Each structure stands twice: as C-alpha cells, then as structure tokens.
C-alpha cells in the first residue's frame, strides 16, 4: 500500500512538473511574440510619423514641410531635454 501511494505521488508530481514546464514554455513563447510585435509596431509608427505618411502624397511641398517640421521638433526636444538635465543637475 505504501509503495502504491509512493508511486502515485511520484506520478502526480511528474505530471505537475510537466504541466508547469509546458505552461512556462507557452508563456515564454507568447511573451516574446508580444514584446517583438509591440516594439515593431512602435518603430513602424515612429517611422510613419517622421516620413509624413499621413499627409497628401500628391503634394510634395506639404510632405517635405511636414518631414522638416517633425525632424526639427525632434531635434529641439532632444536639445531641450539635454539642457534641462544639465540645468537641474548643477
């Protein structure tokens, strides 16, 4: 009786361990896919923003003006952050 109980306990422990390993591998696989897609989505959104894909493609002046304005805004924001960090860390 004690041997049967010991075997069933070992079998239950092994089954639980297999389930846990399968769950962990599923979570790892889904987490990597989610993180990769989130990063790719953010990168594509930024790329589309800075290349002015949301403006009229038939108007080159508007397209280039938007690109220049957004690029200048990004440069200004970076310079402002650097200046603020320098100013407040003195």
C-alpha positions in Angstrom: 0.0 0.0 0.0 2.8 2.4 0.9 4.6 1.6 -2.4 1.4 2.3 -4.4 0.9 5.6 -2.6 4.5 6.5 -3.3 4.3 5.7 -7.0 1.1 7.7 -7.4 2.6 10.6 -5.6 5.6 10.5 -7.9 3.4 10.2 -10.9 1.3 13.2 -9.7 4.5 15.2 -9.1 5.9 14.3 -12.5 2.5 15.3 -14.1 2.5 18.6 -12.3 6.1 19.3 -13.3 5.3 18.5 -17.0 2.3 20.9 -16.8 4.3 23.6 -15.2 7.1 23.3 -17.8 4.5 23.4 -20.7 2.9 26.5 -19.2 6.2 28.2 -18.8 7.3 27.5 -22.3 3.9 28.7 -23.6 4.2 32.0 -21.6 7.8 32.5 -22.8 6.8 32.0 -26.4 3.8 34.3 -26.2 5.7 36.9 -24.2 8.4 37.1 -26.9 5.9 37.4 -29.7 4.0 40.1 -27.8 7.2 42.1 -27.0 8.5 41.8 -30.5 5.2 42.9 -32.1 4.9 45.8 -29.6 8.4 47.1 -30.4 7.9 46.6 -34.2 4.5 48.4 -34.0 6.1 51.4 -32.1 9.0 51.5 -34.6 6.7 51.5 -37.6 4.5 54.2 -36.1 7.5 56.4 -35.4 8.8 55.7 -38.9 5.5 56.6 -40.5 5.3 59.8 -38.4 8.7 61.1 -39.4 8.3 60.2 -43.0 5.0 62.0 -43.2 2.9 59.1 -44.4 -0.2 60.7 -43.0 -0.2 63.7 -45.4 -1.3 64.1 -49.0 1.1 62.1 -51.2 0.3 64.3 -54.2 1.6 67.5 -52.5 5.4 67.3 -52.3 5.7 70.7 -50.5 3.4 69.6 -47.7 5.2 66.3 -47.4 8.7 67.8 -47.2 7.4 70.6 -44.9 5.9 68.1 -42.6 9.1 66.0 -42.6 11.3 69.0 -41.9 9.0 70.3 -39.2 8.8 67.0 -37.4 12.6 66.5 -37.6 13.2 69.9 -36.3 10.7 69.3 -33.5 12.5 66.1 -32.5 15.9 67.8 -32.5 14.5 70.7 -30.4 13.0 68.2 -27.9 16.3 66.4 -27.6 18.2 69.6 -27.1 15.7 70.8 -24.5 15.9 67.6 -22.5 19.8 67.8 -22.5 19.6 71.5 -21.4 17.1 70.7 -18.7 19.2 67.8 -17.3 22.3 70.0 -17.4 20.5 72.9 -15.8 18.9 71.0 -12.9 21.9 68.8 -12.1 24.2 71.7 -11.3 
